[in-house]
Amino acid sequence: MASETIQIPPREFEKRIKNTIRRMAVLKLDVLIVFADREHSANLTYLTNLDPRFEEGLLLLHRNGQRKMLLGNECMGYTGICPIPMKYELFQEFSLMGQDRSKSRSLKKIFSDFGIKKGIRIGTCYHKTISGGGGIYWIYHRTWLTSCVN
């Protein structure tokens, strides 16, 4: 019995992103943050085809269509799996324990450069506590600790 790999075309992922942005507009969200880890990767995989496997990943999606994915050391090698235009940034807090964490910017700086600031509406999928880079930040399914967007 031959096995056949089914390829989802890039236009389907673009359609999913556009439908997500439409839903963000209904909810009056400026940015959607989609977090994924090994056990909870369905949302990120659905939107981008990237399953972070052994690490974690985070998609930033702006209502204007801008998108960026934050990945750890190991996952940066999997960026070719995503069939749609995407900006990537190394965020080593998502890397495996004991790996180098000296080369990535702080989450606060990444978010600020993406346009996440005080007063905008943010939606999130899933949760993660991040303690590196000079502060503790919580990403949780419907709430956001504003200390990283001041």
Buried (B, 14 or more C-beta within 10 A) or exposed (E): EEEEEEEEEEEEBBEBBEEBBEEBEEEEBBBBBBBBBEEBBEBBBBBBBBBBBEBBBBBBBBBEEEBBBBBBBBBBEBBEEBBBEBEBBBBBBBBEEEEEBEEBBBBBEBBBEBBBEEEBEBBBBBBBEBEBBEEEBBBEEEEBEEEBBE
